[in-house]
Amino acid sequence: MPMDMQKWRDSNATANDAANVFRSLLHMVGAPDRTINSVRGAASHTGESLVYVGHLPADVVERLGERIGLKVAP
C-alpha cells in the first residue's frame, strides 16, 4: 500500500531535524566541514525517518564518545 504524501513529508521533516541535531554535535567536537555536510536526513519508502552518516573519521567518533562521557581506548 502506498504511503500518503503527508506522511512522507512529516517523516522527511523529522529526519532532517535529526540530521541537523547530529550536524550540530559534529560541529561541537570540531569535525571537518566535509564530514558535517555529508550527514543527510531522509524518509524511507515505508515512512521511517532515517539519518545517513556514512563513514566518519575515527577521531571524530572518539571526540563524540568523550563528549558524552565514554572512555575511549588509547
Secondary structure, 3 states (H helix, E strand, C coil): CCCCHHHHHHHHHHHHHHHHHHHHHHHHCCCCHHHHCCCEEEECCCCCEEEECCCCCHHHHHHHHHHCCCCCCC
